[in-house]
Every structure is written in C-alpha cells, then in structure tokens.
C-alpha cells in the first residue's frame, strides 16, 4: 500500500507544480488549461526505442522546473538502456510486469505497485526480468539544457 501512497504524493506534487508556476513562466497568462493539462495515452505519440517504446505524459519542456512523467514499455529480457548516472533524482513506479532494478552494484526485482528510487548521481538501471512486457512510470526533473 505504501507505493500507492508515494505515487499519490508524487502526482499531488505535480498538480501543485502546475498550479504554482512562476508568473514569468512561458506557461502563464492562462496558458494552462484542461486541454494542455490532460494527457490520455495516444499510440500515435509514442517514441520507439530498440527495447520497446516511451510515452511522455508530462514532457520536460512543459513545466518550468523540468519535472516529467514518462511511461516506458520494455520487451521481455530487454532494458531501455545500460546502467548510467545523471544529475537529479529519479523514481520508477512499476505498472505491469517484473522489473530488475540495479543501484550502485546491487540488484533486486519488483512487480506491479513497486517503486524504485534512484538518488542523484547514483549508477542505476531497470530491465525486464519477466516474460511479458514491463510497463513503468519514470518521474524525474531534467536540469535546464539536458536532454
């Protein structure tokens, strides 16, 4: 039950961030609306990758602080990319499938409603440990200028 509470807290923070953007933001003056604050999955907008695909629910350019929500879908036995590290914390929330988490030389697995927290600059990765698609959300802030 704790992962659901954590996800609720994250999503509540996202909503507060959207409501409390600075007055000088590009998204002010009435430019936040139900039309651009609502995003329902659209297969025509997926970003293909070798191991599956990604879908950006909140793109890094939408909020002034770079906060994002992305869904990754990974084929059995695959990973979206090799373990890596970067500035900024990252949170994975497993929706479906069995994930293998890697953090600083250690691994564990987790299924639906499991969270995995990656502290800033830690070496981390996630891969599909099961025989069905792995779907997970990625919540991360992108520093200005990072892709």
Secondary structure per residue as TSV (DSSP state, phi and psi in degrees):
chain	resnum	aa	ss	phi	psi
A	1	X	-	360.0	-29.3
A	2	X	H	-60.6	-39.3
A	3	X	H	-59.6	-35.4
A	4	X	H	-67.2	-38.3
A	5	X	H	-65.1	-42.0
A	6	X	H	-62.7	-44.9
A	7	X	H	-62.1	-42.1
A	8	X	H	-59.8	-44.2
A	9	X	H	-63.5	-40.7
A	10	X	H	-63.8	-47.1
A	11	X	H	-66.4	-35.2
A	12	X	H	-63.7	-39.7
A	13	X	H	-63.8	-41.2
A	14	X	H	-60.3	-43.5
A	15	X	H	-63.0	-42.1
A	16	X	H	-64.9	-38.9
A	17	X	H	-63.1	-40.9
A	18	X	H	-65.8	-34.8
A	19	X	H	-80.0	-24.7
A	20	X	T	-111.2	34.5
A	21	X	-	-70.8	150.3
A	22	X	-	-60.9	151.6
A	23	X	T	-62.3	-27.3
A	24	X	T	-90.5	7.1
A	25	X	S	-67.1	153.2
A	26	X	T	-66.4	-17.6
A	27	X	T	-100.4	26.1
A	28	X	-	-102.4	-165.0
A	29	X	T	56.7	41.8
A	30	X	T	81.2	10.0
A	31	X	-	-81.7	-11.0
A	32	X	-	-84.3	126.4
A	33	X	-	-145.9	169.8
A	34	X	H	-57.9	-35.2
A	35	X	H	-62.6	-43.5
A	36	X	H	-97.9	-5.1
A	37	X	H	-99.6	-2.4
A	38	X	-	-114.0	129.5
A	39	X	-	-138.2	111.5
A	40	X	-	-101.5	136.3
A	41	X	-	-48.0	132.3
A	42	X	-	-132.8	110.1
A	43	X	G	-56.0	-27.3
A	44	X	G	-71.7	-11.2
A	45	X	G	-111.3	13.5
A	46	X	-	-73.0	153.8
A	47	X	E	-108.8	108.8
A	48	X	E	-66.5	149.3
A	49	X	E	-142.6	164.1
A	50	X	T	-56.5	-34.9
A	51	X	T	-93.9	-4.1
A	52	X	E	160.6	-124.3
A	53	X	E	-156.5	167.6
A	54	X	E	-127.1	152.1
A	55	X	E	-138.5	123.2
A	56	X	E	-89.2	112.0
A	57	X	E	-79.2	-40.4
A	58	X	E	-130.7	108.7
A	59	X	-	-72.7	154.4
A	60	X	T	-64.8	-17.0
A	61	X	T	-94.2	-2.3
A	62	X	T	-76.7	-47.8
A	63	X	S	-100.9	143.7
A	64	X	T	-59.1	-27.8
A	65	X	T	-90.0	1.8
A	66	X	-	80.4	9.2
A	67	X	E	-66.4	133.4
A	68	X	E	-132.5	160.1
A	69	X	E	-136.2	122.2
A	70	X	E	-131.1	143.2
A	71	X	E	-103.6	132.1
A	72	X	E	-113.3	139.0
A	73	X	E	-123.8	122.3
A	74	X	E	-125.0	134.3
A	75	X	-	-68.0	156.5
A	76	X	T	-53.7	135.6
A	77	X	T	74.4	5.3
A	78	X	-	-112.2	168.6
A	79	X	B	-134.7	148.2
A	80	X	S	-67.3	-30.0
A	81	X	S	-167.2	167.8
A	82	X	-	-70.0	159.6
A	83	X	-	-53.0	144.2
A	84	X	B	-155.1	-178.9
A	85	X	-	-144.2	158.1
A	86	X	-	-163.1	167.1
A	87	X	S	-66.9	149.8
A	88	X	S	86.7	142.9
A	89	X	-	-71.6	160.4
A	90	X	E	-144.4	142.9
A	91	X	E	-126.8	131.7
A	92	X	E	-106.1	138.5
A	93	X	E	-128.5	114.2
A	94	X	E	-77.0	125.2
A	95	X	E	-93.8	-46.9
A	96	X	E	-145.5	149.7
A	97	X	S	92.6	-171.4
A	98	X	-	-120.5	119.7
A	99	X	E	-104.8	145.2
A	100	X	E	-107.0	121.1
A	101	X	E	-101.4	139.2
A	102	X	E	-122.3	130.5
A	103	X	E	-144.6	113.4
A	104	X	T	48.7	47.4
A	105	X	T	91.8	-6.4
A	106	X	E	-112.3	152.2
A	107	X	E	-132.2	154.7
A	108	X	E	-153.7	170.2
A	109	X	E	-122.9	158.8
A	110	X	E	-160.1	149.3
A	111	X	-	-107.1	-158.9
A	112	X	T	-52.8	143.5
A	113	X	T	67.2	30.5
A	114	X	-	-108.9	137.4
A	115	X	E	-109.5	154.6
A	116	X	E	-140.0	121.7
A	117	X	E	-103.1	131.6
A	118	X	E	-114.8	105.0
A	119	X	-	-63.9	154.1
A	120	X	T	-50.8	135.6
A	121	X	T	63.1	13.6
A	122	X	-	-86.0	149.3
A	123	X	-	-79.2	125.5
A	124	X	E	-148.4	161.5
A	125	X	E	-167.0	163.9
A	126	X	E	-141.3	138.5
A	127	X	E	-141.9	167.0
A	128	X	E	-86.8	115.5
A	129	X	-	-97.0	-0.1
A	130	X	S	-109.0	-170.1
A	131	X	S	-108.5	10.7
A	132	X	S	-127.4	169.3
A	133	X	-	-56.0	144.6
A	134	X	E	-104.6	125.8
A	135	X	E	-120.9	129.4
A	136	X	E	-147.6	152.6
A	137	X	E	-92.5	146.1
A	138	X	E	-119.7	122.0
A	139	X	E	-112.8	120.6
A	140	X	E	-156.1	149.5
A	141	X	E	-99.3	131.2
A	142	X	-	-98.2	124.1
A	143	X	-	-61.2	148.8
A	144	X	T	-53.1	132.9
A	145	X	T	88.7	-13.0
A	146	X	-	-86.5	143.5
A	147	X	-	-101.0	360.0
